[in-house]
Amino acid sequence: MIRFSICPVMPFRLDLTVWALRRRSMNAVDLWDGETYRRVLAVDDKPVLVAVTQQATMLDITVTGEDLPPTAEQAARFALDRLLGISLDLSEFYEFTPRHARLNQLAMRFRGLKPPRFATVFEGLVNGITCQQLSLTVGIIFLNRIAERCGLAFGLGMYAFPRPEDLAHLDSKDLRPLGYSGSKARAIIEVARAIVEGRLDLEGLVQLDNRQCVERLVAIRGVGRWTAEYVLLRGLGRTTVFPGDDVGARNNLERWLRLRNRLDYERVQKVLHKWKGYGGLIFLHLLLKNLDEAGCLGLPRLLSQPITGRSV
């Protein structure tokens, strides 16, 4: 077992950040019991369990597994920084929000949320392809199945999210029993093979701007604008991006702004213009707002208050 601690850039709340990462309570990859976040990582072809708790301004981490690889701590630190946004500084966001009363109320309600990313861009892309034209709940059920079927097993029903090498040898028919359509299965397996064979470098997208990333991503079979923008936010951490084709996110935005007319992609960009630069953070805060209203977060009940300030 390895133990170490990390001091995240404050403000930071583990519970809010983990909920933004896992999205639904049945998520079997990102586990949360109300105090401890757990995830299995694949490190040097071995499953390693990482557990995180928060004590005030410190995160206490334990890494366990059989014959822990020498790189286990380094891998855990790298993954957690992505998954939990530990080193991200949101001070500019918190300085900006008081000038916009409605946004400030949202930001203060979930103060300490950091924008989480998936552990790899590949994981973000598989999430995006899986959830296309499905409810988020159904999409996560399918993602649980692919982790159980293809990811490294730690034991006790815990699995790492599959790596490209875990999927590249499969045939599309292997994913059909998990609920995947033939087209989605082919898209995921083709991406996995391209990465394993060195024909595709998803991590290299970090070097490109948003427009270039979208162009590269939509050139991949099965990837459209929604999936590309989802990967920008969730896989690459581009917190300026609000995936405007996301129906659930659009509904969240409509309710928050109390809009009478339904939003489309262009209107999403228009209503978010005055908050340009923070679209992805708004996307994540509204996700938490939806979970909060469903009673998932366990936060104190929010009393209705008038919204005042320079701008809504």
C-alpha positions in Angstrom: 0.0 0.0 0.0 1.1 3.5 -0.8 -0.1 6.6 1.1 0.4 10.2 0.3 -1.4 13.5 0.5 -2.1 16.3 -2.0 -3.1 19.9 -1.3 -5.5 20.9 -4.1 -5.8 24.5 -5.2 -8.6 25.8 -3.1 -11.6 26.1 -3.0 -12.0 22.4 -3.6 -14.8 20.0 -2.7 -14.3 16.3 -3.3 -18.0 15.5 -3.1 -19.1 18.0 -5.7 -16.3 17.3 -8.1 -16.8 13.5 -7.9 -20.5 13.9 -8.6 -19.7 16.0 -11.7 -17.4 13.2 -12.8 -19.7 10.3 -12.1 -23.0 12.0 -13.2 -25.2 9.1 -12.0 -25.3 7.1 -8.9 -25.0 3.8 -10.7 -21.6 4.7 -12.2 -19.5 1.6 -11.5 -16.1 3.1 -12.6 -16.1 6.2 -10.5 -17.3 5.1 -7.0 -18.4 7.3 -4.2 -19.8 6.3 -0.8 -20.3 9.8 0.6 -16.8 10.1 2.0 -14.4 8.2 -0.2 -13.8 8.3 -4.0 -12.5 5.1 -5.5 -11.4 4.2 -9.0 -9.4 1.3 -10.5 -6.5 2.4 -12.7 -4.6 0.2 -15.1 -0.9 0.8 -14.3 1.7 -1.3 -16.2 -1.0 -3.8 -17.1 -2.0 -4.3 -13.4 -5.2 -3.1 -11.7 -4.5 -0.6 -9.0 -7.2 0.8 -6.6 -6.9 4.5 -5.8 -9.0 5.8 -2.8 -9.3 9.5 -2.0 -10.8 11.3 1.1 -10.8 15.0 2.0 -9.7 16.4 5.3 -10.2 20.2 5.2 -7.7 21.5 2.6 -5.9 18.1 2.1 -6.7 15.0 0.1 -5.5 11.8 1.6 -4.8 9.1 -1.0 -4.2 5.4 -0.7 -3.1 3.1 -3.6 -3.5 -0.6 -3.2 -2.9 -3.7 -5.3 -0.9 -6.8 -5.6 2.7 -6.2 -6.5 2.3 -2.5 -6.9 4.3 -1.2 -9.9 7.1 1.3 -9.1 5.1 3.8 -11.2 1.9 3.4 -9.2 2.1 6.6 -7.2 3.1 8.7 -10.2 0.3 7.3 -12.2 -2.2 7.9 -9.4 -1.1 11.5 -9.0 -1.4 12.2 -12.8 -4.8 10.5 -13.1 -6.2 12.3 -10.0 -5.1 15.6 -11.2 -7.1 15.1 -14.4 -10.1 13.3 -12.8 -10.5 15.8 -10.0 -9.0 19.0 -11.4 -6.8 19.2 -8.3 -4.3 21.8 -9.7 -6.8 24.0 -11.6 -7.1 27.6 -10.3 -10.6 29.0 -10.8 -9.9 32.3 -9.1 -10.7 34.3 -12.3 -14.1 32.6 -12.4 -14.9 33.4 -8.8 -13.8 37.0 -9.4 -16.0 37.2 -12.5 -19.3 35.7 -11.1 -20.2 38.5 -8.6 -20.8 40.8 -11.5 -23.6 38.4 -12.8 -26.1 37.7 -10.1 -27.7 34.5 -11.5 -24.3 33.0 -12.3 -22.9 34.0 -8.9 -25.8 32.3 -7.1 -25.1 29.1 -9.1 -21.3 29.3 -8.4 -21.7 29.9 -4.7 -24.2 27.0 -4.4 -21.5 24.7 -5.7 -18.4 26.5 -4.7 -15.5 24.1 -4.6 -16.5 22.2 -7.7 -13.5 21.6 -10.0 -14.0 20.7 -13.7 -13.3 17.0 -13.9 -11.8 15.2 -16.9 -11.8 11.6 -17.8 -8.5 9.9 -17.1 -7.7 9.8 -20.9 -9.0 11.4 -24.0 -9.8 7.9 -25.3 -12.1 7.4 -22.3 -13.8 10.7 -23.1 -14.3 9.7 -26.7 -15.7 6.2 -25.7 -18.1 8.0 -23.3 -19.2 10.4 -26.0 -19.8 7.7 -28.6 -21.6 5.5 -26.1 -24.0 8.2 -24.9 -25.0 9.4 -28.4 -28.8 9.6 -28.7 -29.3 7.9 -25.4 -30.3 9.1 -22.0 -27.3 9.6 -19.7 -28.6 6.9 -17.4 -28.7 4.3 -20.2 -25.3 5.5 -21.5 -23.7 4.9 -18.1 -25.2 1.5 -17.9 -23.5 0.6 -21.2 -20.3 2.1 -20.0 -20.5 0.0 -16.8 -20.9 -3.1 -19.0 -18.0 -2.4 -21.2 -15.8 -1.8 -18.1 -16.9 -5.1 -16.6 -16.5 -7.0 -19.9 -13.2 -5.5 -21.0 -11.4 -3.6 -18.2 -8.8 -5.0 -15.8 -10.5 -6.4 -12.8 -9.4 -5.5 -9.3 -11.8 -7.7 -7.4 -15.0 -7.1 -5.5 -16.7 -6.2 -8.7 -14.4 -3.3 -9.4 -13.0 -2.6 -12.9 -10.7 -0.2 -14.7 -12.1 1.6 -17.7 -10.9 -0.2 -20.8 -7.7 1.0 -22.5 -7.3 0.9 -26.3 -5.4 -2.3 -26.1 -8.3 -3.9 -24.2 -10.7 -3.2 -27.1 -8.5 -3.3 -30.2 -8.7 -7.1 -30.7 -12.5 -7.2 -30.4 -15.0 -7.6 -33.2 -18.1 -5.3 -33.2 -20.3 -8.3 -32.4 -18.5 -8.7 -29.1 -20.0 -5.4 -27.9 -23.5 -6.0 -29.2 -24.6 -8.1 -26.1 -23.6 -5.0 -24.0 -26.2 -2.9 -25.7 -24.0 -1.2 -28.3 -25.3 -0.8 -31.9 -23.1 -2.2 -34.7 -22.1 1.3 -35.7 -21.1 2.4 -32.2 -19.2 -0.8 -31.6 -17.3 -0.4 -34.9 -16.4 3.2 -34.2 -15.0 2.4 -30.7 -13.0 -0.6 -31.9 -11.6 1.3 -34.9 -10.4 4.1 -32.6 -8.8 1.6 -30.3 -7.0 -0.1 -33.1 -5.8 3.2 -34.6 -4.3 4.2 -31.3 -2.7 0.8 -30.7 -1.2 0.8 -34.2 0.1 4.3 -33.8 -2.2 5.9 -36.4 -4.1 8.1 -34.0 -2.8 10.2 -31.1 -5.8 11.5 -29.1 -3.6 12.8 -26.3 -1.8 14.9 -28.9 -5.0 17.0 -29.4 -3.9 19.0 -26.4 -1.6 20.8 -28.7 -4.4 22.1 -30.9 -7.0 24.8 -30.5 -10.7 24.0 -30.2 -11.5 24.4 -33.9 -8.6 22.2 -34.9 -9.6 19.5 -32.3 -13.2 19.5 -33.6 -11.9 19.1 -37.2 -9.7 16.1 -36.2 -12.4 14.5 -34.1 -15.3 14.7 -36.6 -13.0 13.0 -39.2 -13.3 9.9 -37.0 -16.1 7.4 -37.9 -19.1 7.9 -35.6 -18.0 11.3 -34.2 -20.2 14.4 -34.9 -20.2 17.9 -33.4 -21.8 16.9 -30.1 -19.3 14.1 -29.4 -16.4 16.3 -30.5 -17.4 19.1 -28.2 -18.1 16.6 -25.4 -14.5 15.4 -25.7 -13.2 18.9 -25.7 -14.9 19.6 -22.3 -14.7 16.1 -20.7 -11.6 14.7 -22.3 -9.4 17.7 -22.8 -10.6 20.0 -20.1 -11.6 22.9 -22.4 -13.9 24.7 -19.9 -14.8 27.3 -22.4 -16.9 24.8 -24.3 -20.6 24.2 -23.6 -21.7 21.3 -25.9 -24.6 23.1 -27.5 -26.1 19.9 -29.1 -26.5 18.3 -25.7 -30.3 18.1 -25.2 -30.0 17.5 -21.5 -27.7 20.4 -21.0 -29.9 22.7 -23.1 -32.9 21.7 -21.0 -30.8 22.5 -17.9 -29.9 25.9 -19.3 -33.5 26.7 -20.3 -34.7 26.0 -16.8 -32.0 27.9 -15.1 -32.5 31.0 -17.3 -36.3 30.5 -17.3 -36.5 30.8 -21.0 -39.9 30.5 -22.8 -38.5 29.5 -26.2 -36.6 26.3 -26.7 -32.8 26.5 -27.4 -31.0 25.2 -30.4 -27.2 25.2 -31.0 -27.0 28.8 -32.2 -29.2 30.2 -29.4 -27.1 28.4 -26.8 -24.0 30.3 -28.0 -26.0 33.5 -28.0 -27.4 33.3 -24.5 -24.0 32.3 -23.1 -22.1 35.1 -25.0 -21.9 37.4 -21.9 -20.4 34.5 -20.0 -18.0 33.7 -22.8 -15.0 31.7 -21.6 -17.0 29.9 -18.9 -19.4 27.8 -20.9 -18.0 24.5 -19.8 -18.1 25.5 -16.1 -21.7 26.5 -16.5 -22.4 23.2 -18.1 -20.9 21.4 -15.1 -22.6 23.6 -12.5 -26.0 23.0 -14.2 -25.3 19.3 -14.1 -24.8 19.6 -10.3 -27.9 21.7 -10.0 -29.9 19.0 -11.7 -28.4 16.4 -9.4 -29.0 18.6 -6.4 -32.7 19.1 -7.2 -33.0 15.3 -7.5 -31.6 14.9 -4.0 -28.4 13.2 -5.0 -25.9 15.6 -3.4 -27.2 15.8 0.1 -26.7 19.5 0.3 -28.8 21.7 2.6 -32.1 22.8 1.1 -31.7 26.0 -0.9 -34.2 28.6 0.2 -35.7 30.7 -2.6 -34.0 34.1 -2.8 -34.5 37.1 -5.1 -31.7 37.4 -7.6 -30.2 40.9 -7.5 -27.1 42.4 -9.1 -25.8 44.1 -12.2 -26.8 41.4 -14.7 -28.6 38.1 -15.0 
